Amino acid sequence: MLLIYRHILRELLKITFLMLVLLVSLFALFHFLEELNRDYPANIKLSYIANSIPYFIYMLSPLAVLLGSTIAVGKLTINKETQTIIASGISINNLIKKIYTFAFIVATSMSVLGEFYGPFFYTLAKEIKGQALLNQSFQNFSSESWLVRNEVFSNKKIIFHIKKTIEESSFEDISVFEFKDDILVNYLFSKKGYLEENTLKLVDYSSLDIKYDNQLLYQKNLSKNNQEKVYTLSSNQIFSLTNDLNTLTLIDLFERWRYLNSYGLRSEIYIQEIMSRISQPLIASGLLVIILPLVLNMQRNTSIGKMIFFSISLALVFNLIYKFANTLALNIGIDILFSSLAPLVLIYVYVIYIFYKAKKGF
């Protein structure tokens, strides 16, 4: 590696690390201030925040790489080092490519490491907080859950669909489908339910008995019951129900997706999360390339403050577009892979244009 490139990489790593420390410190501070109003001991609050820091590092590392790389290149430009590098015979195109490569490698390395420690510490932090608040394991929940229970001896299969989760163990809009010999025999719906130890209890449920004549549906009996309906769940099912996506590694997400897909159940939320995590280094590196023409402005009429503001604004705008595209896809039935990849493809179409302009000398 050329000495010049080593110098650029060293500056990029140094400032990225400083930005990561700053971002994590701010997040930890605001998170701690948010916890001050909660009724549990201060030392537990500090322990909760301390164990949340590895997850903050994992979550904020792409933004830190984007900001750190932007500031590092901006600093070199202000000090006239990039002009000297270009004057030495290195083209702007090659310089941008090398900066992109460095940023991508750093962002990818941090994301891969984060997959090992992020979910673990996130879960640990939530359990510390939960034991203080509820004297039981505390978890967050995903917005939508599917569970499958097979009863081998009766040839019965029960599928649970939980649309919303509120608080730690309360649910809304629960649907239960009961199959016998792969034929739907009962549908049950409850607006509210809750988890108690190893049972799921449904309140004021409506039940629809489905009857057949020669395999043809001929009668439906709808009844409303003011009693509780109780289902016993296995530990694995409770684990599936009481874990949000942040507690899962990429391998766990893939296994959950494969499990649901094998039953033909909706699994788009897991695909969305998998694509989001995989694309983070690409997004951070791609946004950096879009910012670089401004940073490498040879007239030096842009301050570092403006560069930081522009970087954060661009990252936030893209994140909003990305979230909106995925939310829209989940609600109107657009293929989730398309909605996840489309914004990324748009970024890299523009990145290719940037490289083309750089090759032509802007």
VOBA-1610 file (N, C-alpha, C; in pm, whole numbers, padded with zeros to 5 digits, always signed):
BEGIN
Met+00085-00121+00000Met+00000+00000+00000Met+00088+00125+00000Leu+00053+00222-00086Leu+00128+00346-00091Leu+00122+00418+00044Leu+00229+00490+00074Leu+00236+00566+00198Leu+00120+00665+00208Ile+00082+00722+00094Ile-00029+00819+00091Ile-00157+00752+00137Tyr-00184+00632+00086Tyr-00307+00560+00122Tyr-00306+00518+00268Arg-00188+00483+00319Arg-00178+00450+00461Arg-00213+00571+00547His-00168+00686+00503His-00198+00809+00576His-00349+00837+00575Ile-00413+00819+00459Ile-00558+00841+00449Ile-00633+00743+00538Leu-00593+00615+00535Leu-00659+00513+00616Leu-00642+00543+00765Arg-00522+00587+00804Arg-00496+00618+00945Arg-00586+00734+00991Glu-00598+00837+00908Glu-00684+00950+00943Glu-00830+00906+00950Leu-00871+00824+00855Leu-01010+00776+00851Leu-01043+00696+00976Leu-00955+00604+01015Leu-00979+00521+01134Leu-00981+00606+01261Lys-00889+00700+01271Lys-00878+00783+01391Lys-01005+00867+01410Ile-01049+00933+01305Ile-01165+01022+01319Ile-01295+00941+01329Thr-01301+00827+01260Thr-01419+00740+01275Thr-01433+00693+01419Phe-01322+00655+01481Phe-01325+00612+01621Phe-01373+00726+01712Leu-01321+00847+01688Leu-01362+00962+01769Leu-01511+00991+01751Met-01561+00981+01627Met-01702+01006+01601Met-01788+00899+01668Leu-01741+00775+01666Leu-01816+00667+01730Leu-01826+00690+01880Val-01715+00730+01942Val-01715+00760+02086Val-01813+00873+02116Leu-01812+00977+02033Leu-01900+01091+02054Leu-02046+01051+02039Leu-02078+00979+01932Leu-02217+00939+01907Leu-02269+00847+02018Val-02188+00749+02056Val-02229+00654+02160Val-02247+00726+02294Ser-02157+00820+02324Ser-02168+00896+02448Ser-02298+00977+02452Leu-02332+01039+02340Leu-02457+01117+02333Leu-02578+01027+02350Phe-02578+00914+02280Phe-02690+00820+02291Phe-02703+00767+02433Ala-02591+00732+02494Ala-02594+00680+02631Ala-02646+00785+02728Leu-02603+00911+02709Leu-02647+01019+02797Leu-02798+01041+02786Phe-02848+01052+02664Phe-02991+01075+02645Phe-03073+00955+02693His-03017+00836+02673His-03086+00715+02718His-03094+00712+02871Phe-02985+00754+02936Phe-02983+00757+03082Phe-03083+00861+03135Leu-03086+00980+03072Leu-03182+01083+03113Leu-03326+01035+03097Glu-03348+00955+02994Glu-03482+00898+02972Glu-03519+00800+03082Glu-03420+00728+03134Glu-03445+00628+03237Glu-03461+00687+03377Leu-03422+00813+03394Leu-03428+00874+03527Leu-03570+00877+03584Asn-03669+00886+03495Asn-03808+00892+03541Asn-03865+00756+03579Arg-03791+00650+03550Arg-03841+00516+03580Arg-03804+00478+03724Asp-03891+00400+03783Asp-03879+00369+03926Asp-03799+00241+03948Tyr-03667+00253+03940Tyr-03578+00144+03982Tyr-03444+00204+04019Pro-03359+00134+04096Pro-03238+00192+04154Pro-03142+00251+04051Ala-03072+00356+04092Ala-02979+00426+04004Ala-02866+00336+03957Asn-02815+00248+04047Asn-02705+00159+04006Asn-02749+00060+03900Ile-02878+00019+03902Ile-02930-00069+03798Ile-02943+00008+03666Lys-02980+00135+03677Lys-02989+00218+03556Lys-02853+00231+03488Leu-02750+00253+03571Leu-02615+00263+03516Leu-02569+00132+03455Ser-02603+00020+03521Ser-02569-00112+03466Ser-02642-00136+03334Tyr-02768-00095+03329Tyr-02846-00109+03206Tyr-02784-00030+03092Ile-02746+00095+03119Ile-02686+00179+03015Ile-02550+00123+02973Ala-02471+00079+03071Ala-02338+00024+03041Ala-02348-00098+02950Asn-02446-00185+02976Asn-02462-00303+02892Asn-02530-00272+02759Ser-02588-00153+02747Ser-02646-00111+02620Ser-02543-00052+02525Ile-02428-00010+02580Ile-02327+00057+02498Ile-02278-00028+02381Pro-02249-00159+02399Pro-02208-00239+02282Pro-02312-00240+02171Tyr-02440-00241+02209Tyr-02545-00236+02107Tyr-02547-00099+02038Phe-02526+00009+02113Phe-02518+00142+02053Phe-02403+00148+01953Ile-02289+00087+01989Ile-02174+00084+01898Ile-02212+00014+01768Tyr-02279-00099+01781Tyr-02322-00177+01664Tyr-02419-00095+01578Met-02514-00030+01641Met-02618+00044+01571Met-02563+00169+01503Leu-02466+00237+01568Leu-02418+00366+01520Leu-02293+00357+01434Ser-02233+00238+01423Ser-02107+00228+01350Ser-02117+00271+01203Pro-02225+00240+01127Pro-02232+00290+00989Pro-02231+00442+00981Leu-02308+00508+01070Leu-02310+00654+01071Leu-02174+00709+01111Ala-02106+00643+01205Ala-01974+00689+01247Ala-01875+00679+01131Val-01884+00572+01053Val-01796+00557+00936Val-01823+00667+00835Leu-01951+00696+00810Leu-01988+00802+00715Leu-01935+00937+00760Leu-01960+00972+00886Leu-01914+01100+00939Leu-01762+01107+00949Gly-01703+00997+01002Gly-01558+00995+01019Gly-01484+01007+00887Ser-01530+00936+00785Ser-01467+00943+00653Ser-01483+01081+00592Thr-01604+01138+00607Thr-01630+01272+00553Thr-01537+01375+00616Ile-01527+01372+00749Ile-01444+01469+00820Ile-01296+01446+00790Ala-01256+01319+00782Ala-01115+01288+00754Ala-01073+01344+00618Val-01156+01320+00516Val-01123+01371+00382Val-01133+01523+00380Gly-01234+01577+00451Gly-01246+01723+00458Gly-01124+01788+00522Lys-01074+01724+00627Lys-00954+01775+00695Lys-00834+01773+00601Leu-00819+01664+00525Leu-00708+01656+00429Leu-00720+01764+00322Thr-00844+01791+00280Thr-00866+01892+00177Thr-00835+02031+00229Ile-00880+02061+00352Ile-00855+02193+00411Ile-00705+02215+00430Asn-00634+02107+00464Asn-00489+02116+00481Asn-00413+02107+00350Lys-00487+02108+00240Lys-00431+02102+00103Lys-00359+01971+00074Glu-00385+01867+00155Glu-00319+01738+00131Glu-00380+01665+00012Thr-00512+01676-00006Thr-00572+01608-00122Thr-00525+01672-00252Gln-00508+01805-00252Gln-00455+01870-00371Gln-00315+01820-00404Thr-00236+01801-00298Thr-00099+01750-00317Thr-00101+01607-00369Ile-00196+01526-00315Ile-00209+01387-00359Ile-00244+01381-00506Ile-00340+01466-00548Ile-00382+01467-00689Ile-00269+01519-00778Ala-00195+01619-00728Ala-00083+01674-00805Ala+00030+01573-00822Ser+00036+01475-00729Ser+00143+01373-00737Ser+00116+01268-00845Gly-00002+01275-00908Gly-00032+01181-01017Gly-00146+01086-00990Ile-00202+01089-00870Ile-00317+01004-00838Ile-00445+01075-00882Ser-00524+01012-00966Ser-00645+01075-01019Ser-00753+01085-00911Ile-00847+01179-00930Ile-00959+01194-00837Ile-01041+01066-00835Asn-01056+01004-00952Asn-01134+00881-00962Asn-01074+00772-00874Asn-00942+00753-00884Asn-00875+00650-00803Asn-00878+00686-00655Leu-00869+00815-00624Leu-00873+00858-00485Leu-01009+00827-00423Ile-01117+00859-00498Ile-01253+00831-00448Ile-01273+00680-00431Lys-01226+00602-00527Lys-01239+00456-00518Lys-01167+00403-00395Lys-01049+00455-00368Lys-00971+00406-00254Lys-01039+00445-00122Ile-01090+00568-00115Ile-01161+00611+00007Ile-01286+00526+00026Tyr-01358+00500-00084Tyr-01477+00415-00076Tyr-01440+00276-00024Thr-01332+00218-00077Thr-01288+00084-00036Thr-01254+00081+00113Phe-01180+00182+00160Phe-01146+00189+00302Phe-01272+00196+00388Ala-01364+00284+00350Ala-01487+00302+00428Ala-01570+00175+00429Phe-01578+00109+00315Phe-01657-00014+00307Phe-01597-00124+00394Ile-01465-00140+00390Ile-01399-00242+00471Ile-01419-00215+00620Val-01403-00089+00660Val-01420-00053+00802Val-01564-00077+00845Ala-01661-00031+00764Ala-01803-00047+00799Ala-01843-00194+00804Thr-01794-00273+00709Thr-01826-00415+00707Thr-01767-00487+00827Ser-01643-00455+00860Ser-01577-00519+00974Ser-01652-00490+01104Met-01694-00365+01120Met-01767-00327+01241Met-01904-00394+01246Ser-01969-00408+01130Ser-02100-00474+01126Ser-02088-00623+01158Val-01985-00688+01103Val-01965-00831+01130Val-01936-00854+01278Leu-01849-00772+01335Leu-01821-00785+01478Leu-01947-00757+01561Gly-02023-00658+01517Gly-02145-00623+01589Gly-02248-00734+01592Glu-02249-00817+01489Glu-02341-00931+01485Glu-02314-01030+01597Phe-02191-01033+01646Phe-02155-01127+01753Phe-02189-01071+01892Tyr-02164-00940+01911Tyr-02183-00886+02046Tyr-02310-00802+02062Gly-02362-00741+01951Gly-02476-00651+01962Gly-02601-00715+02021Pro-02655-00820+01958Pro-02777-00884+02012Pro-02759-00939+02153Phe-02641-00993+02183Phe-02617-01050+02315Phe-02629-00943+02423Phe-02560-00830+02405Phe-02563-00725+02507Phe-02697-00654+02510Tyr-02764-00646+02396Tyr-02898-00586+02393Tyr-02992-00668+02483Thr-02988-00800+02467Thr-03072-00889+02548Thr-03036-00878+02695Leu-02905-00877+02724Leu-02859-00868+02863Leu-02906-00738+02928Ala-02895-00626+02855Ala-02937-00497+02909Ala-03086-00497+02939Lys-03167-00553+02848Lys-03311-00557+02869Lys-03348-00646+02988Glu-03276-00754+03006Glu-03304-00843+03120Glu-03271-00774+03252Ile-03161-00697+03254Ile-03124-00623+03376Ile-03235-00524+03411Lys-03281-00452+03311Lys-03388-00355+03334Lys-03518-00424+03373Gly-03548-00535+03307Gly-03672-00605+03334Gly-03678-00664+03473Gln-03568-00718+03519Gln-03565-00775+03654Gln-03585-00667+03759Ala-03538-00546+03730Ala-03558-00436+03824Ala-03702-00386+03822Leu-03763-00383+03704Leu-03898-00329+03691Leu-04007-00432+03719Leu-03986-00553+03670Leu-04093-00652+03673Leu-04060-00777+03752Asn-03937-00785+03799Asn-03890-00906+03867Asn-03905-01029+03778Gln-03887-01007+03648Gln-03892-01118+03553Gln-03815-01075+03428Ser-03790-01171+03341Ser-03716-01138+03219Ser-03794-01038+03135Phe-03724-00934+03095Phe-03788-00825+03019Phe-03742-00832+02875Gln-03836-00829+02783Gln-03802-00832+02643Gln-03883-00730+02566Asn-03830-00686+02453Asn-03911-00613+02357Asn-03974-00712+02261Phe-04064-00665+02177Phe-04135-00755+02089Phe-04137-00701+01948Ser-04145-00791+01853Ser-04166-00748+01716Ser-04314-00716+01698Ser-04345-00635+01598Ser-04482-00587+01581Ser-04577-00698+01537Glu-04524-00803+01477Glu-04609-00911+01427Glu-04542-01045+01456Ser-04620-01142+01504Ser-04563-01273+01539Ser-04649-01385+01483Trp-04583-01491+01442Trp-04650-01614+01400Trp-04594-01729+01482Leu-04681-01818+01529Leu-04640-01937+01602Leu-04713-02057+01543Val-04649-02172+01544Val-04711-02295+01497Val-04696-02402+01604Arg-04807-02472+01637Arg-04802-02581+01734Arg-04862-02705+01670Asn-04784-02810+01663Asn-04831-02938+01609Asn-04869-03032+01724Glu-04987-03095+01713Glu-05029-03197+01809Glu-05033-03330+01735Val-04925-03405+01754Val-04901-03525+01673Val-05011-03628+01688Phe-05053-03655+01811Phe-05147-03765+01836Phe-05287-03736+01782Ser-05325-03609+01774Ser-05459-03575+01727Ser-05458-03524+01582Asn-05340-03526+01518Asn-05326-03475+01381Asn-05376-03331+01369Lys-05355-03255+01475Lys-05404-03118+01477Lys-05285-03021+01472Lys-05304-02914+01399Lys-05203-02809+01392Lys-05270-02676+01424Ile-05209-02597+01510Ile-05264-02468+01550Ile-05165-02359+01511Ile-05214-02259+01441Ile-05131-02147+01397Ile-05182-02020+01466Phe-05091-01950+01532Phe-05125-01826+01601Phe-05069-01708+01521His-05150-01606+01505His-05103-01482+01444His-05133-01368+01541Ile-05029-01300+01586Ile-05043-01188+01680Ile-04998-01062+01608Lys-05092-00970+01589Lys-05063-00852+01506Lys-04991-00743+01582Lys-05027-00720+01708Lys-04967-00611+01783Lys-04922-00657+01921Thr-04817-00595+01969Thr-04770-00621+02105Thr-04767-00490+02181Ile-04823-00491+02301Ile-04820-00372+02386Ile-04761-00412+02521Glu-04683-00321+02576Glu-04610-00348+02700Glu-04523-00471+02683Glu-04508-00552+02789Glu-04414-00663+02783Glu-04479-00799+02756Ser-04605-00815+02795Ser-04666-00946+02779Ser-04814-00936+02743Ser-04854-00825+02684Ser-04992-00807+02642Ser-04997-00791+02491Phe-05103-00845+02432Phe-05112-00850+02287Phe-05250-00805+02241Glu-05257-00761+02116Glu-05384-00724+02055Glu-05399-00792+01921Asp-05526-00813+01883Asp-05560-00871+01752Asp-05492-01007+01732Ile-05536-01105+01809Ile-05482-01240+01801Ile-05577-01329+01722Ser-05524-01395+01621Ser-05601-01492+01542Ser-05543-01630+01564Val-05631-01728+01579Val-05588-01867+01599Val-05657-01954+01495Phe-05579-02025+01415Phe-05632-02114+01312Phe-05606-02258+01355Glu-05710-02338+01365Glu-05695-02479+01404Glu-05722-02569+01283Phe-05625-02653+01254Phe-05635-02745+01142Phe-05637-02889+01196Lys-05714-02974+01130Lys-05710-03116+01158Lys-05697-03190+01027Asp-05592-03273+01018Asp-05560-03339+00892Asp-05550-03239+00778Asp-05486-03125+00808Asp-05462-03017+00712Asp-05589-02951+00661Ile-05700-02966+00734Ile-05826-02900+00698Ile-05862-02801+00809Leu-05893-02678+00772Leu-05928-02577+00871Leu-06063-02611+00935Val-06062-02627+01068Val-06185-02664+01138Val-06234-02557+01235Asn-06146-02462+01270Asn-06189-02359+01364Asn-06103-02234+01347Tyr-06169-02120+01359Tyr-06098-01992+01358Tyr-06141-01916+01483Leu-06044-01863+01554Leu-06072-01792+01679Leu-06003-01657+01674Phe-06074-01555+01721Phe-06017-01420+01721Phe-06043-01352+01855Ser-05942-01282+01903Ser-05956-01206+02027Ser-05886-01072+02012Lys-05950-00966+02058Lys-05889-00833+02051Lys-05773-00819+02149Lys-05780-00895+02261Lys-05676-00882+02362Lys-05633-01019+02415Gly-05509-01027+02455Gly-05456-01148+02516Gly-05332-01113+02596Tyr-05288-01208+02677Tyr-05168-01182+02756Tyr-05096-01313+02784Leu-04967-01299+02812Leu-04881-01414+02839Leu-04864-01427+02990Glu-04890-01547+03042Glu-04873-01573+03185Glu-04797-01704+03201Glu-04671-01693+03245Glu-04581-01809+03254Glu-04574-01879+03119Asn-04622-02003+03109Asn-04610-02075+02983Asn-04743-02086+02908Thr-04835-01994+02935Thr-04966-01999+02870Thr-04999-01865+02804Leu-05067-01875+02691Leu-05121-01759+02623Leu-05271-01756+02649Lys-05319-01650+02712Lys-05460-01640+02749Lys-05529-01534+02666Leu-05641-01572+02603Leu-05718-01482+02518Leu-05845-01441+02591Val-05879-01315+02584Val-05992-01259+02658Val-06106-01225+02561Asp-06230-01262+02599Asp-06350-01227+02519Asp-06330-01260+02371Tyr-06310-01385+02344Tyr-06280-01426+02208Tyr-06407-01465+02131Ser-06396-01458+02000Ser-06501-01506+01911Ser-06450-01629+01838Ser-06535-01730+01828Ser-06494-01857+01768Ser-06582-01888+01648Leu-06519-01934+01542Leu-06591-01969+01420Leu-06566-02116+01390Asp-06668-02201+01412Asp-06657-02343+01380Asp-06690-02365+01232Ile-06602-02435+01165Ile-06621-02457+01022Ile-06653-02604+00999Lys-06768-02631+00934Lys-06811-02769+00910Lys-06812-02796+00760Tyr-06791-02921+00726Tyr-06778-02959+00586Tyr-06873-03075+00554Asp-06911-03082+00429Asp-06986-03195+00376Asp-06916-03240+00249Asn-06852-03360+00258Asn-06773-03410+00146Asn-06665-03308+00105Gln-06600-03258+00205Gln-06490-03163+00190Gln-06534-03025+00141Leu-06665-03004+00129Leu-06714-02873+00089Leu-06773-02800+00209Leu-06734-02675+00224Leu-06784-02596+00336Leu-06934-02573+00321Tyr-07012-02605+00426Tyr-07154-02579+00416Tyr-07210-02505+00535Gln-07134-02486+00642Gln-07191-02418+00758Gln-07080-02353+00840Lys-07112-02234+00891Lys-07022-02165+00982Lys-07101-02125+01105Asn-07050-02156+01220Asn-07116-02119+01346Asn-07028-02021+01421Leu-07074-01897+01430Leu-06998-01793+01499Leu-07051-01777+01640Ser-06962-01786+01737Ser-07005-01771+01877Ser-06907-01681+01950Lys-06960-01603+02041Lys-06876-01514+02123Lys-06873-01567+02265Asn-06755-01572+02322Asn-06739-01629+02456Asn-06672-01526+02545Asn-06729-01503+02661Asn-06674-01406+02754Asn-06570-01468+02848Gln-06543-01597+02829Gln-06443-01664+02912Gln-06304-01649+02850Glu-06203-01691+02925Glu-06067-01691+02873Glu-06040-01822+02799Lys-05969-01811+02690Lys-05921-01929+02617Lys-05773-01941+02645Val-05729-02058+02688Val-05591-02076+02732Val-05519-02175+02641Tyr-05400-02137+02595Tyr-05315-02225+02515Tyr-05180-02239+02585Thr-05138-02362+02603Thr-05006-02386+02661Thr-04901-02381+02551Leu-04794-02305+02576Leu-04688-02288+02477Leu-04559-02352+02526Ser-04480-02397+02432Ser-04349-02451+02467Ser-04251-02337+02493Ser-04136-02370+02551Ser-04037-02266+02580Ser-03987-02200+02452Asn-03973-02279+02344Asn-03929-02223+02217Asn-04031-02125+02160Gln-04160-02159+02176Gln-04264-02070+02126Gln-04268-01940+02206Ile-04251-01951+02337Ile-04248-01832+02420Ile-04126-01747+02384Phe-04014-01812+02359Phe-03893-01741+02316Phe-03920-01666+02187Ser-03988-01732+02092Ser-04020-01668+01964Ser-04112-01550+01983Leu-04205-01564+02076Leu-04304-01460+02099Leu-04246-01340+02171Thr-04153-01364+02261Thr-04104-01257+02348Thr-03967-01204+02310Asn-03927-01222+02187Asn-03800-01167+02142Asn-03823-01073+02025Asp-03762-00954+02032Asp-03772-00865+01918Asp-03652-00889+01827Leu-03654-00824+01713Leu-03552-00851+01611Leu-03413-00810+01656Asn-03404-00712+01746Asn-03273-00666+01790Asn-03198-00768+01875Thr-03269-00868+01927Thr-03202-00972+02007Thr-03151-01085+01921Leu-03178-01080+01791Leu-03145-01190+01702Leu-03025-01155+01614Thr-02936-01250+01596Thr-02826-01234+01502Thr-02878-01263+01361Leu-02795-01239+01263Leu-02834-01269+01125Leu-02868-01416+01107Ile-02792-01503+01174Ile-02819-01647+01165Ile-02954-01678+01225Asp-02985-01616+01341Asp-03115-01637+01405Asp-03228-01587+01316Leu-03209-01471+01255Leu-03311-01416+01166Leu-03336-01508+01049Phe-03229-01561+00992Phe-03243-01653+00879Phe-03317-01780+00920Glu-03284-01833+01038Glu-03352-01953+01087Glu-03500-01927+01111Arg-03532-01809+01168Arg-03671-01773+01192Arg-03747-01760+01060Trp-03680-01696+00961Trp-03743-01683+00829Trp-03767-01820+00766Arg-03669-01909+00775Arg-03684-02041+00715Arg-03794-02122+00785Tyr-03805-02105+00917Tyr-03908-02175+00994Tyr-04047-02130+00948Leu-04068-01999+00941Leu-04198-01948+00899Leu-04227-01981+00754Asn-04126-01971+00670Asn-04144-01998+00527Asn-04182-02143+00502Ser-04131-02234+00586Ser-04163-02376+00569Ser-04310-02405+00594Tyr-04377-02317+00672Tyr-04521-02332+00698Tyr-04605-02240+00608Gly-04538-02171+00517Gly-04610-02081+00429Gly-04664-01958+00498Leu-04600-01918+00609Leu-04646-01803+00686Leu-04569-01678+00645Arg-04625-01561+00675Arg-04561-01436+00639Arg-04429-01419+00713Ser-04326-01389+00639Ser-04194-01375+00699Ser-04122-01252+00646Glu-04198-01157+00588Glu-04137-01041+00525Glu-04057-00956+00623Ile-04104-00949+00747Ile-04036-00863+00845Ile-03894-00911+00872Tyr-03873-01044+00863Tyr-03739-01099+00884Tyr-03651-01075+00762Ile-03709-01087+00642Ile-03633-01057+00521Ile-03591-00910+00522Gln-03684-00823+00563Gln-03655-00680+00570Gln-03538-00652+00665Glu-03538-00716+00782Glu-03431-00695+00879Glu-03299-00751+00828Ile-03303-00869+00765Ile-03181-00928+00708Ile-03121-00836+00603Met-03205-00787+00511Met-03156-00699+00405Met-03103-00568+00462Ser-03169-00517+00565Ser-03125-00392+00627Ser-02985-00406+00687Arg-02962-00517+00757Arg-02831-00536+00820Arg-02722-00562+00717Ile-02751-00642+00616Ile-02651-00672+00514Ile-02612-00548+00436Ser-02709-00461+00411Ser-02685-00345+00324Ser-02624-00226+00397Gln-02616-00230+00530Gln-02565-00113+00604Gln-02427-00066+00559Pro-02327-00156+00545Pro-02196-00108+00498Pro-02202-00050+00358Leu-02283-00111+00271Leu-02297-00060+00135Leu-02362+00078+00134Ile-02462+00096+00219Ile-02531+00225+00225Ile-02436+00334+00275Ala-02366+00307+00385Ala-02273+00407+00441Ala-02165+00444+00339Ser-02110+00345+00271Ser-02004+00371+00173Ser-02058+00444+00051Gly-02179+00406+00008Gly-02240+00471-00108Gly-02273+00617-00080Leu-02328+00646+00038Leu-02358+00784+00074Leu-02231+00867+00083Leu-02123+00805+00128Leu-01994+00875+00136Leu-01950+00921-00002Val-01963+00834-00102Val-01922+00869-00238Val-02005+00987-00290Ile-02133+00990-00254Ile-02219+01101-00296Ile-02173+01232-00233Ile-02121+01226-00110Ile-02077+01345-00038Ile-01938+01391-00083Leu-01854+01297-00129Leu-01714+01328-00158Leu-01692+01444-00256Pro-01771+01458-00363Pro-01747+01574-00452Pro-01754+01707-00380Leu-01846+01717-00281Leu-01854+01839-00201Leu-01731+01853-00112Val-01689+01742-00053Val-01575+01745+00039Val-01445+01777-00035Leu-01433+01726-00157Leu-01312+01746-00235Leu-01315+01875-00316Asn-01408+01965-00283Asn-01418+02092-00353Asn-01284+02166-00346Met-01223+02186-00459Met-01090+02245-00461Met-01090+02392-00421Gln-01208+02457-00425Gln-01215+02597-00387Gln-01225+02614-00235Arg-01247+02504-00166Arg-01248+02501-00020Arg-01344+02604+00040Asn-01464+02616-00020Asn-01562+02711+00032Asn-01667+02644+00119Thr-01638+02521+00162Thr-01731+02447+00246Thr-01662+02412+00377Ser-01724+02449+00489Ser-01665+02422+00619Ser-01690+02278+00662Ile-01613+02231+00761Ile-01633+02096+00814Ile-01771+02085+00877Gly-01818+02193+00941Gly-01952+02192+01000Gly-02059+02165+00897Lys-02046+02228+00779Lys-02143+02204+00672Lys-02135+02060+00621Met-02012+02007+00616Met-01995+01868+00572Met-02066+01773+00667Ile-02048+01795+00797Ile-02112+01708+00897Ile-02264+01720+00886Phe-02313+01844+00875Phe-02457+01865+00864Phe-02512+01796+00740Phe-02442+01810+00629Phe-02487+01748+00504Phe-02485+01597+00515Ser-02380+01541+00578Ser-02369+01395+00594Ser-02483+01340+00677Ile-02509+01404+00793Ile-02617+01358+00881Ile-02752+01372+00810Ser-02773+01485+00742Ser-02900+01508+00673Ser-02923+01404+00565Leu-02818+01375+00488Leu-02831+01277+00381Leu-02860+01139+00437Ala-02792+01104+00548Ala-02815+00973+00611Ala-02957+00962+00664Leu-03007+01070+00728Leu-03142+01068+00783Leu-03247+01061+00673Val-03228+01139+00567Val-03323+01138+00455Val-03328+01001+00391Phe-03210+00943+00367Phe-03211+00810+00306Phe-03275+00708+00397Asn-03247+00717+00528Asn-03306+00622+00623Asn-03458+00633+00623Leu-03511+00757+00615Leu-03656+00776+00609Leu-03714+00716+00481Ile-03644+00739+00369Ile-03690+00681+00242Ile-03689+00529+00248Tyr-03582+00474+00307Tyr-03568+00329+00317Tyr-03679+00269+00403Lys-03705+00332+00519Lys-03809+00284+00609Lys-03947+00297+00544Phe-03970+00409+00476Phe-04100+00431+00411Phe-04124+00327+00302Ala-04019+00299+00222Ala-04033+00201+00114Ala-04067+00063+00169Asn-04002+00023+00278Asn-04027-00109+00336Asn-04164-00115+00403Thr-04203-00008+00473Thr-04335-00004+00536Thr-04445-00011+00431Leu-04426+00065+00322Leu-04524+00064+00213Leu-04533-00075+00152Ala-04418-00140+00136Ala-04417-00274+00077Ala-04494-00373+00163Leu-04474-00366+00296Leu-04543-00458+00387Leu-04694-00435+00387Asn-04737-00311+00364Asn-04879-00279+00374Asn-04956-00298+00243Ile-04890-00281+00130Ile-04963-00294+00004Ile-04919-00415-00078Gly-04830-00494-00022Gly-04798-00622-00085Gly-04688-00618-00189Ile-04608-00512-00193Ile-04493-00509-00285Ile-04388-00606-00235Asp-04318-00671-00328Asp-04214-00765-00289Asp-04111-00696-00201Ile-04084-00756-00083Ile-03998-00692+00015Ile-03853-00684-00033Leu-03810-00780-00114Leu-03674-00774-00169Leu-03660-00654-00262Phe-03764-00630-00341Phe-03760-00516-00433Phe-03755-00385-00355Ser-03840-00371-00253Ser-03844-00247-00176Ser-03715-00226-00097Ser-03648-00335-00057Ser-03523-00323+00018Ser-03407-00289-00073Leu-03410-00344-00194Leu-03298-00324-00285Leu-03310-00198-00369Ala-03433-00152-00395Ala-03452-00037-00485Ala-03378+00087-00438Pro-03391+00129-00308Pro-03316+00249-00266Pro-03164+00229-00277Leu-03117+00108-00246Leu-02974+00080-00256Leu-02927+00088-00401Val-03007+00035-00492Val-02973+00041-00635Val-02967+00186-00683Leu-03062+00267-00637Leu-03063+00408-00676Leu-02937+00479-00629Ile-02893+00448-00506Ile-02770+00507-00455Ile-02653+00472-00545Tyr-02644+00343-00582Tyr-02526+00299-00657Tyr-02532+00338-00804Val-02650+00366-00856Val-02659+00426-00990Val-02594+00564-00986Tyr-02624+00638-00878Tyr-02564+00770-00864Tyr-02415+00760-00832Val-02375+00658-00757Val-02233+00637-00728Val-02155+00613-00857Ile-02211+00533-00946Ile-02146+00507-01076Ile-02133+00638-01154Tyr-02238+00721-01144Tyr-02233+00851-01212Tyr-02122+00938-01152Ile-02105+00935-01021Ile-02000+01011-00954Ile-01862+00965-01003Phe-01844+00831-01010Phe-01716+00778-01058Phe-01691+00819-01203Tyr-01799+00821-01281Tyr-01784+00861-01423Tyr-01742+01006-01433Lys-01806+01093-01352Lys-01770+01234-01354Lys-01627+01255-01303Ala-01590+01176-01199Ala-01453+01188-01146Ala-01350+01147-01250Lys-01384+01045-01326Lys-01292+00998-01431Lys-01273+01105-01538Lys-01381+01182-01562Lys-01374+01289-01661Lys-01319+01419-01603Gly-01288+01414-01472Gly-01235+01532-01406Gly-01340+01631-01361Phe-01462+01580-01330Phe-01574+01664-01291Phe-01597+01776-01394
//
